[in-house]
């Protein structure tokens, strides 16, 4: 019986390991330990830091969440279905899971706490700051922005000495001028809903992140962004499977 239980446990561990290893991962060094970033797809990410699991915009169409680690913290940028998936939240919640979201996500994100634009929170030593995420240029046929001002959040997470900016669905809005000392930035480039490559390049030149991950980029040509930033020696562009 003991041998059978050991075999089952080993199978379970290997299954989870395979599910995670099939996704691209990077490690960012901080003075208090490694931050492991798992690139799940589109606008969906997972962070691991000091035995804590952070899920950002978890959506079931991009991964089998039954095989991923459960969340200590969930961040929701906004209420659109490609960023907010109640069923997936249900899969990765556990006792004590903390959820932060924007106001319009609260109806579907059961048990969440609202962080409005410009808010700040702490979670187990990690600082969470919200940055407005909205459209200035790209609009629907009726003239309404795809992402109106005042609705969506971007998040700046501070892990020890490293600041990570997850922009959400936004353009290069004026509030980006207030960002300081960003080590890693995730900027969306999915036309026509978020930024053009030129907008992303302009954003990089506004707040100067050390590492840029274009994400949520759909069919947008990432080579165009690389060309636009070819003379920028301060920012490393990393392309991962985040279309």
N, C-alpha and C positions, 0 to 999 in steps of 0.2 A: 504493500500500500504506500509506504514511504517513497519507494522508487517511482511509482506512478505519479504521486504528487509532485515530486522533483521534476519529472519529465514535463508535466503540465505547466509548472512554473517556468521552466526553461523555454518552452514553446511560447508562452505569453511574453516573456522578456524579449525573445528574438523577434517576435511579431512587431512589438512596439519599436524595437531598434530598427527594423527594416523600414517601417512606415516613416520614421524620422530620417533615416539615412538616404531615402529616395528624394528628399527635399534638400535643396542647397542650404548650406549653413556657413556663416562667417563668425569669427570671434573678435570682439573688440576688447582690448586690455584696459582695465581700470586699476586704480591703485588699491582697490579693495576686492579684486577678483575679476574673473572673466565674465563678459557679457556675451552670451551666445545668441546669435540672431538666426532664426529659421525663416526662410523665404517661402511662404506657403502659396501665394499667388494673388494677382490683382492688387487689392489694398490690404491683404491679410498677412499678418506677421505673428511670430511667436518669439518671445525673449525668455532666456533662462539666466538667472543671476542669483548667486548665493542661495541655491536651493529653492528659489522662488520662480514661478512660471507666470508669465504675462502674455495674454492673448490680446491682439489688437484687431478689431473688426473681424472676428471669427465667423466664417461663412462655410457651410458644409459642402458647397459645390466645388471647393478648391482643395479639399483634403478629407480623408476619413478620420474624423475627430474622435471616433471611438477608439482609435489606436494612438492618439496623442495624449500628452500629459494634461491632467486637469488643471484648472486655473486657480492661482492665488488672486490674480487681478485681471479684470477684463476692461479694456478701453474701447468705447464705441465713438467713432468720429461723428456719425450722423445716421439718419433714419432710413436711408435708401437700402433696398433689399440686397444689393451687392456688398453692403457693409454691416448690415444688421440682420441676423438670422436667429430668431428666438429658439428654434429647435437645437441649433448648435450650441447656443448659450446653455441650454438645458443639459446637453451632453457633457460639457466641460465644467459646469458648476460643481462645487463641493461645499461642505459645511465651512462657512467662513469666507467664501469667495467674495471679494469686493468688486463692484462694478461701477464705473463712472461713465456717464454718457451726456449728450446734449439734451435739452428739454424735450425735443420732438421724438427722441428715441425712448423716452421713459415709459410710454404706453406699452411698448413691446419688450422692453428690457426689464423683466420682472426683478424687483429687489434692487434696482440700480439707484445711484445717487447722482443728481444733476450737477454738472460743472458748466457754468455759463462762460462765454467768451471773457477772457481776462482773469478767470478764477485760478486759484492755487490750492493744492492739497498735498498731503504727505501720506506715504504708504511705506511703513517699515523702513524708514530712512531714505526713501527715494522721493524726490520732489517731482510733482506733476504740475505743470503750468499749461493753461489752455491759450491757444492762439486762434483768432478768427479765421475761418475758412469759407471763402465765398467767391463768386464770379463777379467780375467787373465788365467783361466783354462778351463772353459766350452766353447766349440766351436761347430760349425756346422760340418757336415760331410766333407765339403770342407776346413776345417781348419780355417774358419773365426769365430771370437768370436761372440756370440749371441748379445753382446753389445760392439762394438769397443770403444777403448779409445778415448776420445775427443768428443764424441757425446752426451751422456746423462748427465743429472744433478741430483744430490741430492740437497736438500735444508735444510739449518739451519735457522729456524725462531726464533727470539728472541722476546718474549712477556714479557715485563718488566724484571723480574728477572729469567725467565724460557727460556731455550733453547730447541727447538724441532728439531730433525734431522729426516728428511724423506729421506731415502737413495735412492729411485728409484730402478731401476734394476741394481744391482751391485754385486760384490764379495767383500771380505774384502781387499780392495785395500790399498796400502801404504799411500795414502792421509788421511786415517782415523786416522793415528797417530797424525795428526795436530788438530784433534777435541778436544776441551777442554770444561769442565763444561757442558756436555750434560745432561739435566734432563730427557728427553724422547726421545727414539730412535725407529724408525720404520725400521726394517731390513728385506729384502726379503729372502725367503727360498723356492723358487719354482724350483725344479730340472727338467731338467738340466740347466735352463736358468740363475739362480742366485746363491744363496749360499746353501751349504750343512749345516745341523745343526752344524757340527764342525766348518765351516767357520763363522757362526753367533756367536758361542761361542768364537772363536778367536777374532772376532771383538769387542765383549763386553769386553774382557780382554785387548784390545788395548786402547779403549777410555773411558771405565767405565761409561756407562749411568746409571742413577739412576733407570729408568724404561725402560723395553724393551717390545715392542710389535712386535713379529714376524708377518709379513704381507705378502700378495702375496705368500702364502705358498702351494697352491694347495693341492696335496695329501701327501706332506711330513709329516712325523710323528713328531708332535711337542713334544711328550713325550721324544723323543731322545734329543732334545735341553734342556728340563727341567732336564734330567739326567746329561747332560754334565755340566750344570751350578748349580748343586745342592749344591755345596760347596761355591758358590759365594754369600756372604751375603750382598754385596753392591748393587746388582742389583735385582729389583723386576721384575719377568717375568709375563706379563699379556697376556692371550690368549683370543682373540676375534674372531668373525666370519669374517675372512679376507682371506679365501682360494680361 
